[in-house]
Structures are given as C-alpha cells and as structure tokens.
Amino acid sequence: MIIRKADFFLTAVLKSQYPLDDRPEFAFVGRSNVGKSSLINSMVNRKGLARTSSDPGKTRTINFFNINDFLYFVDLPGYGYARVSKTEKASWSKIIEDYLYTRNNLFCVVLLVDIRHEPTDDDKIMYDWIKARDKKVVVVATKADKISKGQYQKHISIIKKKLVMDAEDTLILFSSETKYGREELWGLFDNMLGIDEPFRV
C-alpha cells in the first residue's frame, strides 16, 4: 500500500468523541518526551503531522491521525511527567485507560521506551496493563541513534528484563532521525492488517 494520505483527523478526551467508523487503530503510548510524535511523523514521512514539543506533558488529549482513509494512528497522552499535579496525572491516566479498555478496533498498542534508560516503573505498569487486557503490544525503543550499535544488545536485555517481556512480544529499535526500524515496524503493521504489499511513502 502506498501512503498517499496522512492527516490529523480529530482530538478526543471522551469515548463519545472517538471516530465512529471501525477502521483499525494503532495506538502509541509512552512517557512524556519519549518521542511519540517524532515516531509518528517518521512513519508517514511528514515532519509536522504530529506536533512535537519541548514542554513534556503538554499533550493531554487523544489525537487521531487518518492514514489513507484506511486506518488510524492514535497518539495517547504521555505519562510519568513529574512536574504535573497528582490530579492531572490521574486525569491523563483515565483518558488512556478508557481508550485502551473500550476501543474494540484497537489492533495494537505500541509502547515506546527510551533505549538510553532502563524502563521506568510507569512503563512496567503500562506494559502489564496492556497484557492483562489481552491487547497486542509492540515495544519500540526510541532514540536508537543516540547510542552505538555495539551497545544495542545490552540495552535490549535491560529493557526486556525490566518489563519482563513475554517471548512472543516484539521489541524494535527505532530512530526518528535516521529512520532505523521504520520498515520493520511497518512490516509488523502489514502482517497484522493482512497486507501483502509493504507500506511505502
């Protein structure tokens, strides 16, 4: 499938505001400033599609992006940012959980972690929450260009150990700067959707 269209579709907080159609959805979740917006932009080769910010924790809504009038990329609020109140953190948590728990056309949850650091307790909680609800999960270690390739296996082991990843779950290294891992991630999406021809931009 050739990616001919990648547009912002809508912003939602409540379930009643979600898109009404039944297109497959791939949701991206992770700590604030882990690189969700940059990854989405890299995947569709559109620098300004998902807004990046130097102010972690700014995204407080669910943003839906229409890909080819066929599927949605769903950018969930970042979690774990220390400089927000407990009340605000609870609000974001509810937004994320309501979506993940109720969305029937959710094909896969892409959990982003920073390859340079051991996953946080919040990352572990999110991974366990996704697995407990029998959702398919792909773990993506972002910012792979920030460390040498010789260090990849060491950091992969740290991530898998901290999250206690199941053997059947996939871990992909990704760099929004170099596009490393982009084709592999699209390949996984292709397989889930039953598409033989790879996605290309």
Secondary structure, DSSP 8 states (H G I E B T S, - for coil): -B---EEEEEEESSGGGS-SS---EEEEEEBTTSSHHHHHHHHHT-TTSS---SSTT---SEEEEEETTTEEEEE---B--TTS-HHHHHHHHHHHHHHHHH-TTEEEEEEEEETTS---HHHHHHHHHHHHTT--EEEEEE-GGGS-GGGHHHHHHHHHHHHT--TTSEEEE--TTT-TTHHHHHHHHHHHHT-SS--B-
